[in-house]
Amino acid sequence: MNAALTPSAIDALPSLSAIETAARLVHAEFQPTPQYRWALLSERLGTHCWLKHENHNPVGAFKIRGGLTYFDHLARSNAMPREVISATRGNHGQSIGWAARKHGVACTIVVPHGNSREKNAAMRALGVELIEHGDDFQAAREHAAQLAQERKALMVPSYHADLVLGVATYWWEFLRAVPQLDVIYVPIGMGSGACAAVAAKLAMGHKARVVGVVSTLATTYPDSIAAGHVVESPVTTQIADGMAVRMADPTALSILGQHLDHIVQVSDEEVAAAMKAIFEDTHNVAEGAGAAAFAAAMQEREQLRDQTVGAALTGGNVDANVFAHVLT
């Protein structure tokens, strides 16, 4: 990876002291999530494999951390709006819904048609007004931006420095708990998770290589890095909705192009196999994007001999019927 890192992208990466302060904020809501070296996963991979369980938090996905820090910054800046609007495939919407409820702010979330029924239900349970619009995330995001303008509400983006700050706390937990990690795999949606991994690694001076993971059916990030600018790519993945992004975020692209070791593309079949393997070996449920990191490690297992591998189980929010199909 060799894309130029712009000054604004450098400024967007949080310092170690900022991450540590954010961790205290996050841990006031819930305890650090666990990470385990799973023997059967390690046997399957052929080397030491640690899994970070972001499925073990109150919304079942890593995104909750970013919502907490984003709203905390609004509160400290006396900039809390009366209403926020955002777009999601599910986990970002739960994060914003959780934080909005905590601060007493109205929250509207736009999702594409055909979105996960169970993620939709989880957002509504947090008090979110849910609107279905468009056939993919990009269409939902554009509609959310239009609604925010019409209602004079705050449009919460899917990628923002304050979101990255919160998400970096789980990588800070992981790298502190397992300092011997040689390589870490992280799925890329809009980029907050992967940029947070980069931020924590740099802030801590850690040696681990950061490997990004995308779906073979949602390739805007590798396509854009290769081109040197944002490239719109079609999205057809049926299982990895957390990575179903049509257009890369420019700031995230700049950071990842500079600091990722490389990107692995995983098929829907590989993701489904990883979901099944994680359940068989750990009895944890992983959604598609949540299993993508392990799928990528399995794809590269011949290159990982004698290395200590860390994979992010970023979320476990998969509809029951989808998971039943994966298991059978």
N, C-alpha and C positions, 0 to 999 in steps of 0.2 A: 504494500500500500504506500502510495507516495503523493497523494493529493495535497495541495498546499493548505496549510492551516492559517486561517485569517486571524488578525488580532482580535476581532470580536469573538471568534470561537475560543481562542485562548482564554479570554476574560470570562467566558461562560463556564469554565471548569472550576468547581469549588475547591477550596484549600482543605487541608487536613483539619484545621481548627473549625472550619465551617461544617464539615461533615460530622465531626464529633459533637458539635452543638446541635445539629439536626438530629443526630442519633438520640440525644436526650429528649428531644421533643417527641420523636417517634415512640421511644420506649415508655413515655408517659401514657401512651394509648395501648400498647401491647408489648410483650416481652420479645427479645430477639428471637428470630426463628432459628430452628436447629439446622445443623448440617451433620450428615453421617457418612462414614465410609461403609457403604453397603457391600457385604462380602459377595453376594450373588451378582450384583452389577459389576463389581470388580472382576469377578471370574469371567463374566460375559465379555467384558472389554479387554481382558488380558493384562490389566494393570490396575493400580490403585485408583478407585473412583469415588469421589465425594460428591454428594448431592446436597444442594442448599434448598431447604424446603420453604419457599415463599408461599406454597399452598397452605401453610400453617399460620395464617394470620386472619383477622376478622372478616376480610372479604375474599380470602382464598387466592390472592394474587399480589405481586410485588407493587403494583401501582398505588396502593393505599398510601405508601410512604410519601410519594410526590405530592399527592393532594394535601397532605398535612402541612408540608413545608410551603407549598404555594399559598395556602390560605393564611398561614402564620405570617408570611411576608406582607400580605394584604393588610392583616390586622395591625402589624407593627408600623406600617406605612400610613395608617388611617385612610386606607383606600378600599375598605370593604364595600362591595356593591350591594344593592338590594336583590339582584338576581344574577346568576351565572348561567351561561349556556355553553355546551360543548358537544362534540361528536365522539362516537366510540363504536367499537365492536363488543364492548362489555366491561372490561376490567378498568379502563380509564374512567368510564362513567361511574362505576362503583366508587372509585377513589374520590372523584369530585363530589358525588352524592354524599359520601360519608363526611367529608370535610365541610361541605355546605351545611349539612344538618347540624354538625357540631357548632358552627358559627351562626346558626339561625338565618341562613341565606336561602332564598328560593333557587331551585336548580332545575333546569330543563336540559335533557340529553336527547340528541338526535342519533338514531341508529338506522342502518340500511334495512330495507325489507328483507325478510328471511333471516334476521339475526337470531342468535341463540335465545330460545324461549326462556331458559332458566336464568341466563344473565339478565334478560329484560325484567324478569320477575324480581330478581335480587335488587336491581336498581329501583324499581317501583317501591319495594319494601323499605328503602332508605328515604322515601319521600320525593323521589325524582318524578317530574313530569316527563314521560317518555313519548317521543315523536318518531314515527317511522317514515323515512324518506330516502328515495334513491336505491340504486342497485348495488352500491359498494360504499366503502368508507369515505372515499373522496367526495362522492355526491352528497353524502350525509354531512360531511364537514362544510361544504360550500353552503348548504341550506342552513346549517347552524350559524354560520357567520352572517348570513342574510337576516335570520331571525334576531340575532343579537343587535344588529344595527337598527332594525325596526322597533325593538322593545327597549332600546337604550340599555341593554344588559351587557355584562362583561363576557366576552367570548374567551373561554379558557382553551388555549391550544393544547394539542397532544404532545408537543415538544416545547419545553421552556426551561431555562436555567434553574428556576426554583423547583421544577419537577425533578430534574436531574439530581439536584442536591439531596432531596429526600430519598430517591432511589439509590443513591450512592451509599446510603447507610447500610444496605444489606450486603453490598460488596465489602464494605469496611468490616462488618461482622465476619464475613466469610474468610477474608484474607488474614484477619487477626486470629481466627480460630484454627485455620489450617495454613500456616505460613509457608509450608513446604510445597504448596501448589506450584506446578511447573507451567500449566496451561489451563485456561478457563474458557468455557464455551458459553455464549450468550446469544439468545435469539434477538433479531432486529425487527421491530415493528416500525414505529416512527423514529425510534433511536434512543429514547431516554434510558432504557436498560443497558444498552451497549455503551453509550457515552458515560453512564454512571460507573460502569466497570472500568473504563479507561481513567476516569477521574480518580477513583479510589486507588487504582494501581499507581498512578503518577503521584498522588498526594502522599501515599505511604512509602513510595520508593520500592515497590514490590517488583520482583523479577518475573512474575507470571506473564506469559504471552496471552493476549486477548484475541480470541477467534470469534468472529461474528457468524451468525447462522441465519439464512433466509430460506424461504420455500423456493423450489424450482419454478413454482407457478406464481411468484411475486418477487420479481428481481430488480426492482427500481434501485436498490442500493449498489449491488455490484455493477449494474449497467451504468449508473451515474458516476461511480468511481472510475470506471474505465473511460467514460467520456469526458470527465473533468467538469461536469455540470449536471444539474438535475435532469434525469431522463424519465419520462412517464412510461411505465411498463404495465401491461395488462395483468390482472389478478384473476386467477381461476382456481386457486386452492380451495378444496372442499372441507378441509379439516383443520388447517392452521390459521384460524381467523385472526389470531393475535399478530400475525405477520402479513396479513392481507392488505398491504399498503401499495397504492398505485403510484404515488409521488413522494420521493425522499424529501426530508426537511433539509434545507441548505446548510444550516449551522451544524446539525448532526452529521451531515455528509462530510463537511470539512474536517470535523474531529475524527470521524471513523476512518476516512481516507488516509489520515496521517498516522493513526495509532493502532489500528487493527493489524494483527499479524497477517491475517488473510480472512476470507469469507468462504464458508462451506454452504453449498446449496443442497437441501434435502427434499426428497419427493414426498408426496402424501403417503405413499406406501411405507417409506422409511419412518415417517413420523408415527404412523399407526403402529408399526412394529415396536417402536420405542415406547409408546404409551402402554402397549401390552407387556413389554419387558419390565417396565417400571412397576406395573401393578403386580406381576408375577413375583418379582424379586424383592419388593418393598411393601406391597399392599397399599401404596399411595396412588391416588388418582391424579393423572396429569392431563391437562387439556392439550390440544395439538401443539400450540406454541410452547407450552410448558415442557413438552417432551422433546422439542426440536434440538436442544443442546445435546442431550444424550444421543439422539439420532446422528448428529454430526460427529460426535466422538466415535460412535460405532463405525461410521463410514471411514474414519481415519485411524482405526484401531491398530493397523499394522505399523503406523508411524509413531505410536504412543507407548511402545514398549519401555518399561522401566521409568516411566514418567508418572507423576502424580497429577491426576486430572480432576478438575472441578467443573461441574455442570449445574446450571441454574434450573431448578424446577420452578419456573416463574409463576405458574398458576395451575389450579386444578378445576377450573370452572368449565366443565364440558357437559353437555346435555346427556341425560341418562341413555336415551335411545342411540345417540352417536357412540357413546362409550360401550354400550352393549354390542353394537355392531363391530367395533374394534376388537373386543374380546372374543368374538365368535368367528 
